[in-house]
Amino acid sequence: MNNVLETIKARRSVRAYDNRQVPLGDLQAILEAATYAPSGMHYETWHFTAIQRTETLTELNNRIKGAFAKSSDLRLQERGASSTYCCYYHAPTLVIVSNEPTQWWAGMDCACAIENMFLAAQSLGIASCWINQLGTTCNDPEVRALLTSLGVPEGHQVYGCVALGYAAPGVSLKEKVVKAGTVTIVAE
Ligand SMILES: Cc1cc2nc3c(=O)[nH]c(=O)nc-3n(C[C@H](O)[C@H](O)[C@H](O)COP(=O)(O)O)c2cc1C
C-alpha cells in the first residue's frame, strides 16, 4: 500500500486530546491542504477560520450551548444546560469551515476540504474529528456575533469544523469495521 492509502486507512475520529498545541507550521500545512481541495467551478468561496486560543474556544462552546438551550429538542436542551458538555472535546485547535450558501454544492466543497485536513493531520501525527454543532447554531445571534468577530465572513454558513490535537494518552479507538455491500463495480 502507498503512503496515501495507508494514511486514509489509519485516520480515525479522536474525541479526547492532551494539552499539547498543534505547532503553527503543522497547522499552516493542514490549512494549505484544505485550500488544495477541489471546489465546484473552482469558485473557492470557502473560508477557514482556525482558532488556537483556549478562552475563545470556551466562549464559542458556551454560545453554542446557549443556542442549544433555546431549542425545542430536549436532547439539545440538556446539552445546553450541561456544565461538562464540550462539542469540540477540548481539542486545542478548531478550524471553522464556512462557505457562501449561494451554490448548492457549498457543503460539498467544504467536505472535500475537511477530508483533506483530516488526512494532512493524520500524516503529521495529529488527531482530528469532524465537529458539526456550528452547522445548526451559526445563525443564532450570539454565536454569529462571535463568529463575525473571529473573521468568519458574514454571509457564510458553517458546514463543519475540524478539531485538531494530539490524542490523549490511552485513548482507545475501536477497530474500524466497514459496512459490506456499499461498493459496486460495473466492469466490461
Ligand atoms: C458530516 C459528518 C458530521 C460529523 N459530526 C460529528 C460530530 O459533530 N461530532 C463527532 O464526535 N463526530 C462527528 N463525525 C464523525 C463520525 O461520527 C465518524 O466519522 C464516524 O463515526 C466514523 O468513525 P471514524 O471517523 O473514526 O472512521 C461526523 C462525521 C461526518 C462525516
The ligand as an ORCA input file, in Angstrom:
! r2SCAN-3c Opt
* xyz 0 1
  C     -20.787     15.015      8.184
  C     -20.169     14.464      9.457
  C     -20.520     15.017     10.671
  C     -19.936     14.545     11.856
  N     -20.209     15.185     13.028
  C     -19.592     14.770     14.157
  C     -19.759     15.484     15.378
  O     -20.432     16.512     15.435
  N     -19.129     15.022     16.483
  C     -18.359     13.876     16.456
  O     -17.839     13.492     17.509
  N     -18.154     13.200     15.307
  C     -18.732     13.616     14.161
  N     -18.491     12.969     12.986
  C     -17.568     11.815     12.972
  C     -18.299     10.475     12.725
  O     -19.022     10.122     13.873
  C     -17.211      9.427     12.376
  O     -16.563      9.807     11.182
  C     -17.805      8.024     12.210
  O     -18.304      7.549     13.441
  C     -16.775      7.017     11.672
  O     -15.652      6.954     12.532
  P     -14.173      7.300     12.019
  O     -14.143      8.750     11.623
  O     -13.271      7.021     13.194
  O     -13.853      6.427     10.844
  C     -19.040     13.442     11.793
  C     -18.679     12.908     10.566
  C     -19.212     13.424      9.400
  C     -18.760     12.872      8.070
*
